[in-house]
Amino acid sequence: MQKKKFIIIPKHKELELYEKYNFNTFILPLKDYSIGFDSYFDIDEINDYSNKYTIYVIMNKFLHNNIYSFKDIYNKFNKNIKFIVEDIGLTEIIDKERIVLYENHILSNYSAINYLNSIGYNNVVINNDLTINEIKEIINKTKSNIYYFYVAKNNLMYSRRNLVTNYNKNYNLKETNSYNLIEEVSRKVLNIYEEKDGSIVTFDKIFCASKYLNEFKNINLIINLSKIDDVNEKMILENYSSESLCNLIDSDYYFLENEIKYKVGDLK
């Protein structure tokens, strides 16, 4: 696997910190248009970095009326920047060749990807709740440019509601910071992070697909360092191109080996 296939979502705003690990391609969360990350970037910061690195901008919020506000700022971005977008409404604003569609929990098979390709959307992020065999089938049966979250705290749910604040108010509890820990029915620990525009829920363990690294041919592998502690972050940065990474961190790769029978938006 060539180093250029790895793309990082940084934990810190100083991208120079990652150069020594051979990263020169970054995905930067846009301030006010993304949620669930450790660092956010404004337009000027993004444009400055795009003069030195290959830069993608990620926008994963439900935008509603903010779609129109983005229309006013779209042309302020440097032309070499691409956009990873979850809100399908942004396809009305952003040029097709600059879009990477990120329909979280939706793009789970080659039929859906090939349909999007047929209407001009050639860059897509596939689910990371797919088995390794399903991923290999997508790679073999599509011509699109595929992106995949290779290492990340899996985002299980996103809500516009302030879940932690509302819970504390309902039970007259003391105010807490922007996250909380719960155990759901399977006794697994989930993390709830609250920001000003909503909340996200992640699995406590780090999803890591390194065990099957050699199976990922011609695919862009995303490493999202957000919500990962400093010790695991260092281990990931030092070993991201090694198959053994999953054994060195507090990881989970259940989805790669266990098929999810019912997927949202599955096309057969």
C-alpha positions as CSV (number, residue, x, y, z in Angstrom):
1,M,0.0,0.0,0.0
2,Q,1.5,3.4,-1.0
3,K,1.6,6.1,1.6
4,K,-0.3,8.5,-0.7
5,K,-3.4,6.3,-0.2
6,F,-3.6,7.3,3.5
7,I,-5.5,10.4,4.4
8,I,-5.7,11.8,7.9
9,I,-8.3,13.8,9.8
10,P,-6.0,15.6,12.3
11,K,-6.5,15.8,16.0
12,H,-4.5,19.0,16.2
13,K,-4.7,22.1,14.0
14,E,-0.9,22.2,13.4
15,L,-0.6,19.9,10.3
16,E,3.1,20.2,10.4
17,L,3.1,17.8,13.3
18,Y,2.1,15.0,10.9
19,E,4.7,15.5,8.3
20,K,7.3,13.3,10.0
21,Y,4.8,10.4,9.7
22,N,4.7,11.0,5.9
23,F,1.3,12.6,5.7
24,N,0.7,15.2,3.1
25,T,-3.1,14.7,2.5
26,F,-5.6,15.9,5.1
27,I,-9.3,16.1,5.6
28,L,-10.2,19.3,7.5
29,P,-13.6,19.7,9.3
30,L,-15.1,23.1,8.3
31,K,-16.1,25.2,11.3
32,D,-19.9,25.5,11.7
33,Y,-20.5,22.9,9.0
34,S,-19.2,19.7,10.7
35,I,-19.6,17.9,14.0
36,G,-17.8,15.3,16.1
37,F,-14.2,16.3,15.5
38,D,-11.4,17.7,17.8
39,S,-10.3,20.5,15.6
40,Y,-12.2,22.8,13.2
41,F,-10.9,25.1,10.5
42,D,-12.1,28.3,8.9
43,I,-11.8,29.2,5.2
44,D,-8.6,31.1,5.5
45,E,-6.9,28.3,7.4
46,I,-8.0,25.8,4.9
47,N,-6.9,27.8,1.9
48,D,-3.5,28.5,3.5
49,Y,-3.0,24.8,4.0
50,S,-4.1,23.9,0.5
51,N,-1.1,25.8,-0.8
52,K,1.1,23.3,0.9
53,Y,-0.9,20.0,1.2
54,T,-3.6,18.1,-0.6
55,I,-6.7,19.2,1.2
56,Y,-10.3,17.9,1.5
57,V,-13.0,19.7,3.5
58,I,-15.5,17.6,5.4
59,M,-19.1,18.7,6.1
60,N,-21.1,16.1,8.0
61,K,-23.9,18.2,9.6
62,F,-27.5,18.3,8.7
63,L,-27.4,21.8,7.3
64,H,-31.0,22.7,6.5
65,N,-31.0,26.5,5.8
66,N,-27.2,26.6,6.2
67,I,-27.0,25.1,2.7
68,Y,-27.8,28.6,1.4
69,S,-25.2,30.2,3.6
70,F,-22.6,27.8,2.2
71,K,-23.5,28.9,-1.3
72,D,-22.3,32.4,-0.4
73,I,-18.9,31.1,0.7
74,Y,-18.2,28.3,-1.7
75,N,-16.3,30.4,-4.2
76,K,-14.0,31.6,-1.5
77,F,-12.3,28.2,-1.3
78,N,-9.2,27.5,-3.5
79,K,-10.1,25.5,-6.6
80,N,-7.9,22.6,-5.7
81,I,-9.9,21.7,-2.7
82,K,-12.5,18.8,-2.7
83,F,-15.5,18.5,-0.4
84,I,-16.6,15.4,1.5
85,V,-20.3,16.0,2.1
86,E,-23.1,14.1,3.9
87,D,-26.0,16.5,3.2
88,I,-27.1,15.6,-0.4
89,G,-28.4,19.2,-0.8
90,L,-24.8,20.4,-1.2
91,T,-24.7,18.7,-4.6
92,E,-26.7,21.6,-5.9
93,I,-23.9,24.0,-5.0
94,I,-20.6,22.1,-5.3
95,D,-19.2,21.1,-8.7
96,K,-19.5,17.3,-9.2
97,E,-15.8,16.8,-9.8
98,R,-15.1,18.3,-6.4
99,I,-17.6,16.2,-4.4
100,V,-16.9,13.1,-2.4
101,L,-20.3,11.8,-1.3
102,Y,-20.4,10.6,2.3
103,E,-23.8,9.1,2.8
104,N,-23.1,7.7,6.2
105,H,-24.6,4.1,6.7
106,I,-26.1,4.3,3.1
107,L,-23.4,3.3,0.6
108,S,-23.1,-0.4,1.3
109,N,-23.0,-2.1,-2.1
110,Y,-21.6,-1.8,-5.7
111,S,-25.1,-1.2,-7.3
112,A,-25.6,2.1,-5.4
113,I,-22.0,3.2,-6.1
114,N,-22.4,2.4,-9.8
115,Y,-25.7,4.3,-10.0
116,L,-24.0,7.4,-8.5
117,N,-21.2,7.0,-11.0
118,S,-23.7,6.9,-13.9
119,I,-25.0,10.3,-12.8
120,G,-21.6,11.9,-12.4
121,Y,-20.6,11.3,-8.8
122,N,-17.4,9.3,-9.1
123,N,-16.0,9.8,-5.6
124,V,-17.7,8.1,-2.6
125,V,-17.1,7.1,1.0
126,I,-18.3,3.5,1.6
127,N,-19.7,2.3,4.9
128,N,-17.3,0.8,7.4
129,D,-19.8,-1.6,8.8
130,L,-19.1,-3.9,5.7
131,T,-17.3,-7.2,5.8
132,I,-14.0,-7.5,4.1
133,N,-15.6,-9.7,1.4
134,E,-18.3,-7.0,0.7
135,I,-15.5,-4.4,0.4
136,K,-13.6,-6.5,-2.0
137,E,-16.7,-7.0,-4.1
138,I,-17.2,-3.2,-4.2
139,I,-13.6,-2.7,-5.3
140,N,-13.8,-5.3,-8.0
141,K,-17.2,-4.3,-9.4
142,T,-17.0,-0.5,-9.4
143,K,-14.9,2.1,-11.2
144,S,-15.4,4.8,-8.7
145,N,-12.8,6.4,-6.5
146,I,-13.5,4.8,-3.2
147,Y,-12.8,6.2,0.3
148,Y,-13.0,4.2,3.5
149,F,-12.7,5.0,7.2
150,Y,-9.7,2.7,8.0
151,V,-9.1,3.9,11.6
152,A,-11.7,5.8,13.6
153,K,-14.0,6.0,16.5
154,N,-17.1,4.8,14.6
155,N,-19.9,7.4,14.5
156,L,-23.0,5.4,15.4
157,M,-25.5,8.2,15.5
158,Y,-25.8,12.0,15.0
159,S,-28.7,14.1,16.4
160,R,-29.4,17.8,16.3
161,R,-30.6,17.5,19.9
162,N,-28.4,18.4,22.9
163,L,-28.6,14.9,24.4
164,V,-26.3,15.4,27.4
165,T,-27.8,18.8,28.4
166,N,-31.4,17.5,28.1
167,Y,-30.6,14.4,30.1
168,N,-29.1,16.4,32.9
169,K,-32.0,18.9,33.0
170,N,-34.6,16.1,33.0
171,Y,-33.0,14.4,36.0
172,N,-31.8,17.6,37.7
173,L,-28.2,16.5,37.5
174,K,-25.2,18.7,37.7
175,E,-23.9,20.1,34.4
176,T,-21.2,17.9,32.8
177,N,-18.9,18.5,30.0
178,S,-19.6,17.7,26.4
179,Y,-19.5,13.9,26.6
180,N,-20.9,11.1,28.7
181,L,-20.4,7.3,29.0
182,I,-23.3,4.9,28.8
183,E,-23.7,1.1,28.5
184,E,-26.3,-0.2,26.1
185,V,-27.9,-3.6,26.2
186,S,-24.9,-5.4,24.8
187,R,-22.8,-4.1,27.7
188,K,-20.6,-2.2,25.3
189,V,-19.4,1.3,26.3
190,L,-20.7,4.1,24.0
191,N,-19.5,7.7,24.1
192,I,-21.9,10.7,23.8
193,Y,-20.3,14.0,22.7
194,E,-22.3,17.1,22.7
195,E,-21.5,20.3,20.8
196,K,-23.4,23.5,20.3
197,D,-25.4,22.2,17.3
198,G,-26.1,18.6,18.4
199,S,-24.7,15.4,19.7
200,I,-22.9,12.3,18.3
201,V,-22.6,8.8,19.7
202,T,-19.5,6.7,19.1
203,F,-18.3,3.3,20.0
204,D,-15.7,3.4,22.8
205,K,-13.2,1.1,21.0
206,I,-11.2,2.3,17.9
207,F,-12.3,0.7,14.7
208,C,-9.2,-0.5,12.9
209,A,-9.1,-2.5,9.6
210,S,-5.3,-3.0,9.5
211,K,-5.7,-6.8,9.8
212,Y,-6.9,-6.8,6.1
213,L,-4.6,-4.0,4.9
214,N,-3.3,-6.0,1.9
215,E,-6.9,-6.5,0.7
216,F,-7.5,-2.8,0.1
217,K,-6.4,-2.3,-3.4
218,N,-6.7,1.2,-5.1
219,I,-8.7,2.6,-2.2
220,N,-8.2,5.8,-0.1
221,L,-7.9,4.9,3.6
222,I,-9.0,7.6,6.0
223,I,-7.5,7.8,9.5
224,N,-9.7,9.9,11.8
225,L,-7.7,10.8,15.0
226,S,-10.6,12.7,16.6
227,K,-11.7,11.4,20.0
228,I,-8.6,9.2,20.3
229,D,-6.3,9.6,23.3
230,D,-2.7,10.6,23.0
231,V,-1.2,7.1,23.6
232,N,-3.3,5.4,20.9
233,E,-2.8,8.4,18.6
234,K,1.0,8.0,18.8
235,M,0.7,4.2,18.2
236,I,-1.5,4.8,15.1
237,L,0.8,7.4,13.6
238,E,3.8,5.1,14.1
239,N,2.2,2.0,12.8
240,Y,-0.7,2.9,10.4
241,S,0.8,1.1,7.4
242,S,1.3,-2.1,9.4
243,E,-1.1,-5.0,9.5
244,S,-0.3,-5.4,13.2
245,L,-1.7,-2.0,14.2
246,C,-5.1,-3.5,15.3
247,N,-3.2,-5.5,17.9
248,L,-1.3,-2.5,19.3
249,I,-4.3,-0.3,20.1
250,D,-7.6,-0.7,21.9
251,S,-9.3,-1.8,18.6
252,D,-12.4,-3.5,17.2
253,Y,-13.0,-4.9,13.7
254,Y,-16.2,-6.9,14.3
255,F,-17.9,-5.5,11.2
256,L,-15.2,-6.8,8.9
257,E,-15.8,-10.4,10.0
258,N,-19.6,-10.4,10.8
259,E,-22.2,-9.6,8.2
260,I,-24.9,-7.1,9.0
261,K,-28.0,-8.6,7.4
262,Y,-30.1,-5.4,7.0
263,K,-28.4,-2.3,5.9
264,V,-30.0,1.1,5.3
265,G,-30.4,1.9,1.6
266,D,-29.3,-1.5,0.4
267,L,-29.8,-2.0,-3.3
268,K,-29.9,-5.5,-4.8
